[in-house]
């Protein structure tokens, strides 16, 4: 009986100490597409945030506490994302970074808000995400209406008068398409075709034939890079050389792998590609990433926006109490203009990124993304 009591006492001490140890970590969630069509984005997000978390922990953590990163795969799918969000809530994370894709992020917003967990979206640009009045939602990516203004301005500047707009019915792509159409029409540019394709198909010759019939001077595709690559290749196979421009979701090197040589001359709007990151933090990040991952770089800037999200979260945790209300207040009122990896930015009262970001890029003959304007 004495032995049993001693064992019970030892066990109680162990669990008490374990609880103390666990309390000394700061749990941060990362939600990203590690499977599905956007796997390259998700894996880069995981590598980037893991690298930055390791660096913070090596330097003593946050106020003496180590970061515990908990990663959940959302598969780039709203239903999977909701399950991933529930798992992170169960793990009692303080805040969550992610995810890529507006519809995927939207499926998780209420889950985190109701649980009073701060969320920082990274590749989620749909306008309505920050129009809901959710106190604890932020994003390091810009909004579709901002991109729509920039897109219309560039299209007008390039001299195109008759434009076809194609989207994929996703929250992001349809939102950008609608914002762009409204702005183009204000500027006197004719939108001669407006329709959606079905993502993840392999043959887009039917919709390309419909577009060709109205003879546009330019195709503006507002969806993601896999379909953009196929459209480029298949319109070339039709012998149709109409120029094409894309939104920021095409900024991924896999676009060139899909389109091949037909990617040459393709234009797209985007935050800066990695080679053009100019801040001190951006340059330091690139150096650290190459050193960690065998001299490679992430596939796109969208994954890097997860790094910006992590860094501003760390800044908030250093200066505010570790709860959603205090962290939210700091990001909106205390952060100011923060020089991050992708540029200098702050947050609006709605949680939107504030600060210039977009550039116009062109794919050159070697498949490189080169600033055109």
HELIX and SHEET records of a PDB file:
HELIX    1   1 UNK A    2  UNK A   23  1                                  22    
HELIX    2   2 UNK A   39  UNK A   58  1                                  20    
HELIX    3   3 UNK A   78  UNK A   90  1                                  13    
HELIX    4   4 UNK A  102  UNK A  114  1                                  13    
HELIX    5   5 UNK A  127  UNK A  130  5                                   4    
HELIX    6   6 UNK A  144  UNK A  157  1                                  14    
HELIX    7   7 UNK A  171  UNK A  186  1                                  16    
HELIX    8   8 UNK A  205  UNK A  213  1                                   9    
HELIX    9   9 UNK A  225  UNK A  237  1                                  13    
HELIX   10  10 UNK A  248  UNK A  250  5                                   3    
HELIX   11  11 UNK A  254  UNK A  259  1                                   6    
HELIX   12  12 UNK A  260  UNK A  263  5                                   4    
HELIX   13  13 UNK A  274  UNK A  276  5                                   3    
HELIX   14  14 UNK A  280  UNK A  292  1                                  13    
HELIX   15  15 UNK A  301  UNK A  319  1                                  19    
HELIX   16  16 UNK A  324  UNK A  329  1                                   6    
HELIX   17  17 UNK A  330  UNK A  334  3                                   5    
SHEET    1   A 5 UNK A  66  UNK A  73  0                                        
SHEET    2   A 5 UNK A  25  UNK A  32  1                                        
SHEET    3   A 5 UNK A  95  UNK A  97  1                                        
SHEET    4   A 5 UNK A 118  UNK A 121  1                                        
SHEET    5   A 5 UNK A 137  UNK A 139  1                                        
SHEET    1   B 7 UNK A 190  UNK A 196  0                                        
SHEET    2   B 7 UNK A 162  UNK A 167  1                                        
SHEET    3   B 7 UNK A 218  UNK A 221  1                                        
SHEET    4   B 7 UNK A 243  UNK A 246  1                                        
SHEET    5   B 7 UNK A 267  UNK A 270  1                                        
SHEET    6   B 7 UNK A 359  UNK A 363 -1                                        
SHEET    7   B 7 UNK A 369  UNK A 371 -1                                        
SHEET    1   C 3 UNK A 338  UNK A 339  0                                        
SHEET    2   C 3 UNK A 344  UNK A 347 -1                                        
SHEET    3   C 3 UNK A 353  UNK A 354 -1                                        
END                                                                             
